[in-house]
Amino acid sequence: MVGGGGTDILGDGIFETNGDAISFPVIADTNVDSVQIGNDKSTAFGMGDGFPFGPRNGPARAQNNLEIKKNQRSGNCSPCETYDEEGYYTGCTDACLTVNIEHIKVGNREALAFGSASATNNIKIVSNQV
């Protein structure tokens, strides 16, 4: 895709990546974005009551917390009808066509707990497109 190794093969808004072609209207305001998150790991080893420091500290916790906030705006959508100084209609300058493509990929997240412990994976994704 655009910005991600894609190529505008004809120069008219037709993009190709990995053997796939995607066509966008030539006059469209286009926004293509990609987010990839790598792998996270978290491990907790809890000590039981048999260890001298185990009961005072509470259970061990392994947490992976991920929050992604992503906003896309394809540009200003101007009024389509335009007129010259004399009031004559001159045509459409922006048809308000927008193309928003968003790809969010979250990798393997692993939280392990052993003994008196807890493990949690929290993922929150908020995506807005205008």
C-alpha positions in Angstrom: 0.0 0.0 0.0 1.0 3.6 0.0 3.7 4.2 2.6 4.0 0.5 3.2 6.0 -0.6 0.2 3.2 -0.3 -2.4 3.6 1.1 -5.9 1.3 3.4 -7.9 1.6 1.2 -11.0 -0.1 3.6 -13.4 0.1 6.9 -11.7 -3.7 7.1 -11.5 -4.4 5.9 -8.0 -4.0 2.1 -8.7 -1.7 0.6 -6.1 -0.1 -2.8 -6.1 1.4 -4.6 -3.2 2.3 -8.4 -2.9 0.6 -9.2 -6.2 -2.7 -7.5 -5.2 -4.0 -4.3 -6.9 -6.3 -1.8 -5.3 -8.0 0.9 -7.3 -8.9 4.3 -5.8 -10.8 7.0 -7.6 -8.2 9.4 -9.0 -9.9 12.5 -7.5 -10.4 10.9 -4.0 -8.7 12.1 -0.9 -6.8 9.0 0.1 -5.3 7.9 3.4 -3.7 4.5 3.9 -2.1 3.6 7.2 -0.8 0.5 8.9 0.2 -0.2 12.5 1.9 -3.4 13.6 2.8 -4.2 17.2 5.5 -6.7 18.1 5.2 -9.6 20.6 5.0 -8.9 24.3 5.8 -11.5 27.0 5.3 -11.2 30.8 5.9 -13.9 33.4 5.1 -13.9 37.1 6.4 -16.4 39.7 4.4 -16.3 42.9 5.8 -17.6 46.2 3.4 -19.4 48.5 3.2 -19.2 52.3 6.2 -21.5 52.7 8.6 -18.8 51.7 9.6 -16.0 54.2 8.8 -13.1 51.9 5.8 -14.7 50.1 2.7 -13.7 52.2 3.8 -10.1 52.9 4.0 -9.1 49.2 0.8 -10.6 47.9 0.4 -12.5 44.7 2.8 -11.7 41.8 1.2 -10.2 38.7 2.1 -10.5 35.0 0.3 -7.9 32.8 0.5 -6.8 29.2 -1.5 -3.6 28.8 -1.8 -2.2 25.2 -3.9 0.8 24.1 -3.9 2.0 20.5 -5.6 5.3 19.6 -5.6 5.8 15.9 -7.2 8.6 13.9 -7.4 9.1 10.2 -8.5 12.2 8.3 -8.5 12.1 4.5 -8.5 15.8 4.0 -10.8 18.7 3.7 -14.1 18.0 1.9 -14.8 21.3 0.1 -18.2 22.1 -1.3 -18.6 20.6 -4.8 -20.3 23.5 -6.4 -18.0 26.4 -7.3 -18.8 29.7 -9.0 -16.7 32.4 -10.6 -16.7 36.1 -9.7 -19.7 36.7 -12.0 -21.8 34.0 -10.4 -21.5 31.4 -13.2 -21.2 27.7 -12.2 -17.6 26.5 -12.9 -17.9 22.9 -12.0 -17.1 20.6 -9.2 -13.7 21.1 -7.5 -13.9 18.4 -4.9 -16.5 15.6 -5.1 -15.9 14.8 -1.4 -14.7 11.3 -2.2 -12.6 9.9 0.5 -10.8 6.6 0.9 -9.6 5.6 4.4 -7.9 2.2 4.7 -6.5 1.2 8.0 -4.7 -2.0 8.9 -4.0 -2.7 12.6 -2.2 -5.9 13.5 -1.4 -6.9 17.1 1.2 -9.7 17.5 1.2 -12.5 20.0 0.9 -11.3 23.6 1.8 -13.9 26.3 1.3 -13.5 30.0 2.2 -16.4 32.2 1.7 -17.0 35.9 3.2 -19.7 38.1 2.3 -20.4 41.7 0.5 -17.7 43.7 0.3 -15.3 40.8 -2.0 -13.8 38.1 -1.6 -13.1 34.4 -3.6 -10.6 32.3 -3.5 -9.4 28.7 -5.5 -6.2 28.1 -5.9 -4.8 24.6 -7.9 -1.7 23.7 -8.1 -0.3 20.2 -9.9 3.0 19.4 -10.0 3.9 15.7 -11.6 7.0 14.2 -11.9 7.7 10.5 -13.2 11.0 9.1 
